[in-house]
Amino acid sequence: MDSTRSTKKGGGTVSKLLSDPKLYNNLQTATSELGLLMEDIRLNPKRYVHISIFGKKNKEYETPTKVETPISERISEQ
């Protein structure tokens, strides 16, 4: 039996990912947003990690205007 055919007929996660475009698009969006978050954490670590003995007022959040090349693409270019 062909494993691709059995996967498409099954009710598991892989089957749903292959046959449901909404699930695929949601996964793509989540992956993209996670990549943006990881880049922002790398570029602005103080925004996410606060260590203070006496307390400190938080700066207002600034939405990133420029998106750098993802780390995975920078590694593959080298």
N, C-alpha and C positions, 0 to 999 in steps of 0.2 A: 504494500500500500504506500502511496506517495505521501510523505510527511507533510508537504504543503497542503494537499487536499484535506488531510485529516485536521490540520491546524485551522483551516478556514471553516470547516464544518463544526468544530468544537465550540464550546461556550466559554473558553478560558480568556485570560487577559490578552494573549497574543492574537487570538482569533478576533477579539473585539478591536484591537489596535489595527489589524489589517483590514477590517471590514467597516469600521465606523469612522467616517471622516471627522465628525465632531470631536471624538476622543483624541484622534491624531492631532487636530488643530489645537485643542486645549493643551496637550502635552508639548507641542511646539512652542506655544505661547509661554507656558510655565518655564520651559527650558531657557527661552530667551530672556525672560524676566529674571530668572535666577542668575544667568550670566551677567546681566546688568548690575544686579545686587552685589555679586562677587567683585566686579570691577570697581564699584563704588566703595566697597569695604576696603579694597586694596589702595584706592586713591585717597580715601578719607577715613582712616581707621579711628580717629578721635571722635568721629560722629557716632560710632557704634560702641566703643569701649571707653567708659568713663571711670577714672580712678581719682577720687578726691577725698581728702580727709575732712575738709571744711565745707565742701559743697561748692557748686559752681552753676551759674546760670547757663542753660543750654542756648546755643545759637539757633536762630530760626532755620528750618530746613530749606536748602536751596536745591531745586531739581537740577540734575546734571544736564548741561546743554550740549555737551560733546560726548559721543560714545567712542571710546578707543577700540582698536582692533582687539578682539577677544584673545585671551592668553593662549588658547588652543591653536588659533591661527598664527600667532606670533611664533610659537614653537615649531610648527610645521614649515614655516618659511625659512627657518635657519638651516 
